[in-house]
Amino acid sequence: MEEVQFCPCTGRGRVGAYQALGSLGQRMKEEQTPGVFLNGLIVYGPDAELLSDIALEDDISREVASFAADHGVSLVGFSGDRSLCASRCKWTSFLASAHDPDPEVLGPWRSIIANHRVNKLMLLDDAERMSELRPLLAERLGGVASLVCSGPPEMLEVLPFGASKGTGVELMLSAMNVCPSQVLAIGDAENDLDMLRLAGISVAMGNAKAEVQAAADYVSAANHENGAAIAIDRHVLQPRGVSLALADAIA
């Protein structure tokens, strides 16, 4: 059977992604697998070549930090493989419990921003509160950055304007000499939209919101129902004469 390359394309940092994938993540680390991390801000090509490392402008980071302080919400910054914060709280523990690196406490945000490149910022609070604050933050930033939810509604991310998984995947594929039409993309959240629209075959998980499902060619079962495995089985393995013997739950 011809070789099929699996590449992680995620909102997580590289360390968090490998941790979440367990033994598969360890293998990808050892094999220096290409990948897209932090929602397209950090991109690695073949042989772990760093293709892109995009950071927020300091003025934007300071404005977001001020907004978080004004509204009493938690803030975590992502800088390469590290996550940074001004103080610990239940939300920093929440991130660590989800296989992300435990955020490092590095003092006030003005010091963090002055001394570290911040790729993206994440605001955290209860889901209803984050929903209320999103339009307020968008108005305050005035279109100079992109806002996106990467999954849990308790999280809202601030990215450099125009950055996305889609732009990151496009860059990675170019370095691999792979056409987007040859790609199967699987996703379940708002941050997957550009990637799903780019790929030749796109599959949304059954637990994804309507907007994400509408952007995909197919809808699989939910994450907890082996939706990703079913999609790989149908679109990668079965056409090559093998199968995981899973129920075909894709519409």
Secondary structure, 3 states (H helix, E strand, C coil): CCCCCCCCECCCCHHHHHHHCCHHHHHHHHHCCCEEEHHHCEEECHHHCEEEECCCCHHHHHHHHHHHHHHCCEEEEEECCEEEECCCCHHHHHHHHCCCCCCEECCCHHHHHHHCCCCEEEEECCHHHHHHHHHHHHHHHCCCEEEECCCCCCEEEEEECCCCHHHHHHHHHHHHCCCHHHCEEEECCHHHHHHHHHCCEEEECCCCCHHHHHHCCEECCCHHHCHHHHHHHHHHHHHHCCCCCCCCCCC
